[in-house]
């Protein structure tokens, strides 16, 4: 499952959540520091993990 990074608008805390793409579409995660619901996704890089050796 993908790991998504969010930043709280209220307190500025950055946190990660592991969730499916379907969960991400409808989820509004709460900030673990202040419990605020106003969070924005942080865009970042990603990598694909495969079973084949490079």
N, C-alpha and C positions, 0 to 999 in steps of 0.2 A: 504494500500500500504506500502511496506517496506521503511524504512529510511536507506539511504546509507551514509557513512562518507568517505570523501575524504581529502587528504592532497596535497597542491600545492607544486610542486617540486621547483618552482622559489622562493616563499617567505615563505614557511613552514606553511601557514595558513591552519587550519583544518575547514571544513565546512560540513554541512549535506544537503542532497537532498532527497525529497520524490518522488519516481518514481516507475513505474511498472517494473517488471522483463524485459519485452520486451524493454522498454525505456532504461533501464540500459545496455542492450546488445549493443546498437548502439549509446548511448549518450556519449558525451565528454563534461562534464560540465566545465564551466569557473569559475575560482577562483573569489569570490566576492571582495577580497581585491585588487588584482593586475590585474585581468582579464586574467591571464595566462591560457592556455589550457592544459598544461602539469600537470596533476593531477594523483595521485595514490590512489586506494582504501585503506582504513584503515580497517583491519580485526578486528572484534569485536564480542562480544556475541550477541545473539538475544533471543527473547522469543516469544512464541505463545500465542495469546489471544483467549480464547474460551468463549462460552456463558455458559458453564456448571460450576457449583461451585465445587471447589476441596475439 
